[in-house]
Amino acid sequence: EGAVLCEEIAARLAAVGAAATVVEGLLPGRLERELGRLRAAVAAIAGDVAVSEDRLAQEVAVLADRADITEELVRLRAHVAAAEAALRDGQPVGKRLGFLAQELGREVNTIGSKANDAEIAHLVVAMKGELEKVREQLENLE
């Protein structure tokens, strides 16, 4: 039974990793999408008032820096790799995987709160669902 649970957990971790890969693929165009969104919002608010493109670009750069999720994605991948290694180790892993699942949850939550992007939000929800399944399986594993 333990081997089957480990396989199930490994599959869930792989799904989290796959979703992280998709999120990483969305990052390159994210700044341009944010600039377009901000430009439209400013145009709607400002009306006929001229707005400096340089100032708008500067504000987008500040927002992009605050919303950068690269570090969280790196840590997420590291935690997934550590959990997969623990599963392959053959030692009792329940408590260790519990801690790693908690860390994975923190990183996913931070990605969700920083990313102002609908596609990323959907992926975050999917990752949270997979992590919940991992937690459920961990209750049956020692």
C-alpha positions in Angstrom: 0.0 0.0 0.0 2.9 2.4 0.8 4.3 2.0 -2.7 1.0 2.8 -4.3 0.6 5.9 -2.1 4.1 7.0 -3.0 3.3 6.6 -6.7 0.1 8.7 -6.2 2.0 11.4 -4.4 4.7 11.4 -7.1 2.1 11.9 -9.7 0.6 14.8 -7.9 4.0 16.4 -7.4 4.6 15.9 -11.1 1.4 17.8 -11.9 2.5 20.6 -9.6 5.8 20.7 -11.5 4.0 20.7 -14.9 1.8 23.6 -13.8 4.9 25.5 -12.7 6.4 25.0 -16.1 3.3 26.5 -17.7 3.5 29.5 -15.3 7.1 30.0 -16.3 6.0 30.0 -19.9 3.6 32.8 -19.2 6.2 35.1 -17.6 7.9 36.5 -20.7 4.8 38.3 -22.1 3.5 39.2 -18.6 5.2 42.7 -18.5 3.8 43.6 -21.9 0.3 42.5 -20.9 0.5 44.5 -17.7 1.7 47.6 -19.6 -1.3 47.3 -22.0 -3.7 46.8 -19.1 -2.2 49.8 -17.2 -2.2 52.0 -20.4 -5.9 51.2 -20.9 -6.8 52.0 -17.3 -4.8 55.3 -17.4 -6.5 56.3 -20.6 -9.9 55.5 -19.2 -9.2 57.6 -16.1 -7.2 60.4 -17.6 -9.4 61.0 -20.6 -7.8 63.9 -22.6 -5.0 64.6 -20.0 -1.6 63.7 -21.5 0.3 60.9 -19.6 4.0 60.5 -20.0 4.9 57.1 -21.6 8.2 57.2 -19.6 6.3 57.6 -16.3 3.9 54.8 -17.3 6.8 52.5 -18.1 8.5 53.4 -14.8 5.3 52.5 -12.9 5.0 49.2 -14.8 8.6 48.4 -13.9 7.9 49.0 -10.2 4.8 46.9 -10.4 6.7 44.1 -12.3 9.4 44.1 -9.6 6.8 43.7 -6.8 4.9 41.0 -8.8 8.0 39.1 -9.8 7.4 35.4 -9.0 10.7 34.0 -10.3 12.1 33.3 -6.8 8.9 31.6 -5.7 9.0 29.4 -8.8 12.6 28.5 -8.1 11.8 27.5 -4.5 8.7 25.6 -5.7 10.8 23.5 -8.1 13.4 22.9 -5.3 10.7 21.7 -2.9 9.1 19.4 -5.6 12.6 18.0 -6.3 13.2 17.4 -2.6 9.9 15.7 -2.2 10.5 13.5 -5.2 14.0 12.6 -3.8 12.5 11.7 -0.4 10.0 9.4 -2.1 12.8 7.6 -4.0 14.9 7.4 -0.8 12.9 4.5 0.6 13.0 5.8 4.2 9.9 6.8 6.2 8.9 10.1 4.6 5.5 11.1 6.1 6.6 13.9 8.3 9.3 15.2 5.9 6.8 15.2 3.0 4.3 17.0 5.3 6.8 19.8 5.9 7.6 20.0 2.2 3.9 20.1 1.3 3.5 23.0 3.7 6.4 24.8 2.0 4.9 24.0 -1.5 1.6 25.5 -0.3 3.3 28.7 0.9 5.1 29.2 -2.5 1.9 28.5 -4.5 -0.1 31.0 -2.3 2.6 33.6 -2.8 2.6 33.1 -6.5 -1.2 33.5 -6.5 -1.1 36.7 -4.5 1.7 38.3 -6.5 0.5 37.3 -10.0 -2.2 39.6 -11.3 -3.0 37.3 -14.2 -6.1 35.1 -14.8 -4.2 32.3 -16.4 -1.7 32.1 -13.6 -4.6 32.2 -11.1 -6.2 29.2 -12.7 -2.9 27.3 -12.6 -2.5 28.3 -8.9 -5.9 26.8 -8.2 -4.9 23.6 -10.0 -1.6 23.4 -8.0 -3.5 23.9 -4.7 -5.9 21.1 -5.6 -2.9 18.8 -6.3 -1.3 19.7 -3.0 -4.5 19.0 -1.2 -4.5 15.5 -2.7 -0.9 15.1 -1.6 -1.9 16.1 2.0 -4.8 13.6 1.9 -2.4 10.8 0.8 0.1 11.8 3.5 -2.4 11.1 6.2 -2.2 7.4 5.1 1.5 7.3 4.9 4.2 7.1 7.6 
